[in-house]
Amino acid sequence: MNTLHKLEVLRDTCADEAELDLILGKLLDATLSRHRLRLQPYERDLHDFEKRYDMESETFYQRFKAGELGDAMDFFEWAGLYELRQHIIEKIRRLETAS
């Protein structure tokens, strides 16, 4: 059974809109919690880079993308972590607006 079909079954079998909204709200909250937990190691690792290089990650990323910092392996790792964190933050924002 595909996801869309599962959602249709759920919609059709809920007593009313409020029940469906409650179920979906709990699912969104659980997903939001999972993403917040996933964010923590990225935040910790980015903080380590910020301390090591005395630079905020956002500033680093802008300068790195502009080609101002060279191509040290640390910088590629830092940029990758920053992009992954931003991706998770965007998911969190979307989930928060849907909750």
C-alpha positions as CSV (number, residue, x, y, z in Angstrom):
1,M,0.0,0.0,0.0
2,N,1.6,3.3,-1.0
3,T,1.7,6.4,1.2
4,L,-1.1,8.3,-0.6
5,H,-3.4,5.3,-0.3
6,K,-2.6,5.0,3.5
7,L,-3.5,8.7,3.9
8,E,-6.8,8.2,2.1
9,V,-7.6,5.2,4.3
10,L,-6.8,7.2,7.4
11,R,-8.9,10.1,6.2
12,D,-11.8,7.8,5.3
13,T,-11.7,5.9,8.7
14,C,-11.3,8.8,11.1
15,A,-14.5,9.8,12.9
16,D,-14.1,13.4,12.0
17,E,-11.7,16.1,10.9
18,A,-10.6,16.8,14.5
19,E,-9.5,13.2,15.0
20,L,-7.5,13.2,11.8
21,D,-6.0,16.6,12.7
22,L,-5.0,15.2,16.1
23,I,-3.4,12.1,14.5
24,L,-1.5,14.1,11.9
25,G,-0.4,16.6,14.6
26,K,1.1,13.8,16.6
27,L,2.9,12.5,13.6
28,L,4.2,16.0,12.8
29,D,5.4,16.5,16.4
30,A,7.2,13.1,16.4
31,T,8.9,13.9,13.1
32,L,9.8,17.4,14.4
33,S,11.4,15.8,17.5
34,R,13.3,13.4,15.4
35,H,14.8,16.2,13.2
36,R,15.7,18.3,16.2
37,L,17.6,15.3,17.6
38,R,19.3,14.8,14.2
39,L,20.4,18.5,14.3
40,Q,22.3,18.2,17.6
41,P,25.5,16.5,16.3
42,Y,25.7,18.9,13.4
43,E,25.4,21.8,15.8
44,R,28.1,20.4,18.0
45,D,30.5,19.6,15.1
46,L,30.0,23.1,13.6
47,H,30.7,24.7,16.9
48,D,34.0,22.8,17.1
49,F,35.0,24.2,13.7
50,E,33.9,27.7,14.7
51,K,36.1,27.5,17.8
52,R,39.0,26.1,15.8
53,Y,38.9,28.7,13.1
54,D,37.4,31.6,15.2
55,M,34.7,32.2,12.6
56,E,30.9,31.7,12.6
57,S,29.7,29.0,10.2
58,E,27.6,31.3,8.2
59,T,30.5,33.6,7.5
60,F,32.8,30.7,6.8
61,Y,30.3,29.2,4.3
62,Q,29.9,32.5,2.4
63,R,33.7,33.0,2.2
64,F,34.3,29.4,1.3
65,K,31.7,29.5,-1.5
66,A,33.3,32.7,-2.8
67,G,36.7,30.9,-3.0
68,E,38.4,33.1,-0.3
69,L,39.6,30.3,2.0
70,G,41.3,27.7,-0.1
71,D,40.6,24.0,-0.4
72,A,41.7,22.5,2.9
73,M,40.0,19.2,3.7
74,D,38.6,20.7,6.9
75,F,36.8,23.4,4.9
76,F,35.1,20.8,2.7
77,E,33.9,18.9,5.8
78,W,32.8,22.1,7.5
79,A,30.9,23.2,4.3
80,G,29.2,19.8,4.1
81,L,28.2,19.9,7.7
82,Y,26.8,23.4,7.3
83,E,24.8,22.4,4.2
84,L,23.4,19.3,6.0
85,R,22.5,21.4,9.0
86,Q,20.7,24.0,6.8
87,H,18.8,21.2,5.1
88,I,17.6,19.9,8.5
89,I,16.7,23.4,9.7
90,E,14.6,23.9,6.6
91,K,12.7,20.7,7.3
92,I,12.2,21.8,10.9
93,R,10.8,25.2,9.8
94,R,8.4,23.4,7.4
95,L,7.2,21.0,10.2
96,E,6.8,23.9,12.7
97,T,4.6,25.8,10.3
98,A,2.5,22.7,9.6
99,S,2.1,21.8,13.3
